[in-house]
Amino acid sequence: MVQRIDQDLERFRQIVRGVVKRELKQYIVTGELLARKGQRLVSIPIRQIEIPDFRYETRKLGGVGQGPGEKGTPIGVDEGVEGGGSAGDAPGQHILEVEITLDELADIMGEELGLPQIKPKNKESIVSDKDRYSSISRSGPESLRHFKRTFRQALKRQIASGTYDPAVPIVIPVKEDKRYKSWRVTTLPETNAVIVYLMDVSGSMGDEQKEIVRIESFWIDTWLKRQYRGIGTRYIVHDAVAREVDAETFFHTRESGGTKISSAYELSAALIEQHFPPSDWNVYVFHFSDGDNWGGGDTEVCIELLKSRLLPHVNLFCYGQVASPYGSGAFINELSSAFPERTNLVLSEINGREEILKSIKEFLGKGK
């Protein structure tokens, strides 16, 4: 019975996975999942999946419709309540809330977009300690008691002492019989990564542009956290000046003013140099802007910062240009001209929510 239940559960999980994969684009562009995200689980509303349930025999339970009654008596109508609509023949829409882990969600997105697995650099440079239960001890907490070892020890003792009766095979462990799982600390190589998000919050970046950044950042996070055991995230916002902020401020700030992109590149370069040396860290930088930049030679400063202080030290630098009715959109063309042969620089134009999936594939499709 347990095996059949496990098989049914696995079939249901495959059905859910298929529905999520089929409707992945809808989930991404609406941003609905962001509000349903827990620590490591996402709650997903899935339509048109029916779960088997029990239906009980009601004809012998009494109630409305049972017993003699009076001919012509209305059934199921409350006094003073008018009907709310006409009859129809269409079935109702069944919506089921299911939970799926972020790792499963990342795998589904990776399969759908054909994303390659990332091969981290400097794999042996950072180590972490891990407790592994690999031995047996005579003492320990009851929660770690090893049942088989304890039973075996008690059985051996009773046989040796002549108290074991095969006709009544009762084995009662005493304190000396109890065995417990024990652990030892092992050192494992661990690859660490950091994501640095940069976002233009100048006056030309509206609420819709910031929402696109928010949605795309969530899915990039989901994928990279699937690839790395240890990962950190830092956030920088900029208009004419740049500053590091927390995630809440990054995604909900409403600022205005001019745009000086070099301020963000200068701050991110300093952040990487001080806290995330490339010999120990896999570094990813994602910059989102509408492409409008101050005209006093600042674009040339940005290009020089990329050449000298950013691109040589990062796995990937991704620039996503979000279309805005107020931005000039010239910055992506300047970068394309300055870096005709790009290795770890990826440029992506995002003309609306429907292009978020395309942009993610452009950013992560190289597997760096």
Stockholm file with secondary structure:
# STOCKHOLM 1.0

chainA/1-368         MVQRIDQDLERFRQIVRGVVKRELKQYIVTGELLARKGQRLVSIPIRQIEIPDFRYETRKLGGVGQGPGEKGTPIGVDEGVEGGGSAGDAPGQHILEVEITLDELADIMGEELGLPQIKPKNKESIVSDKDRYSSISRSGPESLRHFKRTFRQALKRQIASGTYDPAVPIVIPVKEDKRYKSWRVTTLPETNAVIVYLMDVSGSMGDEQKEIVRIESFWIDTWLKRQYRGIGTRYIVHDAVAREVDAETFFHTRESGGTKISSAYELSAALIEQHFPPSDWNVYVFHFSDGDNWGGGDTEVCIELLKSRLLPHVNLFCYGQVASPYGSGAFINELSSAFPERTNLVLSEINGREEILKSIKEFLGKGK
#=GR chainA/1-368 SS CHHHHHHHHHHHHHHHHHHHHHTHHHHHHHCGGGGGBCSSEEEEEEESCCCCCCCCCCTTSCSTTCSCCCTTCCCSCCTTCCCCSCCCCSCCCCEEEEEEEHHHHHHHHHHHHTCCCCCCSCTTSCEEEEEEEEEEESCCCGGGBCHHHHHHHHHHHHHHHTCCBTTBCCCCCCGGGCCEEEEEEEEEECCEEEEEEEEECSTTCCHHHHHHHHHHHHHHHHHHHHHCSEEEEEEEEESSSEEEECHHHHHHCCCCSCCCHHHHHHHHHHHHHHHCCTTTEEEEEEEEECSCCCTTTHHHHHHHHIIIIIGGGCSEEEEEEECCSSCCCCHHHHHHHHCSSCSSEEEEEECSGGGHHHHHHHHHTTCC
#=GC SS_cons         CHHHHHHHHHHHHHHHHHHHHHTHHHHHHHCGGGGGBCSSEEEEEEESCCCCCCCCCCTTSCSTTCSCCCTTCCCSCCTTCCCCSCCCCSCCCCEEEEEEEHHHHHHHHHHHHTCCCCCCSCTTSCEEEEEEEEEEESCCCGGGBCHHHHHHHHHHHHHHHTCCBTTBCCCCCCGGGCCEEEEEEEEEECCEEEEEEEEECSTTCCHHHHHHHHHHHHHHHHHHHHHCSEEEEEEEEESSSEEEECHHHHHHCCCCSCCCHHHHHHHHHHHHHHHCCTTTEEEEEEEEECSCCCTTTHHHHHHHHIIIIIGGGCSEEEEEEECCSSCCCCHHHHHHHHCSSCSSEEEEEECSGGGHHHHHHHHHTTCC
//
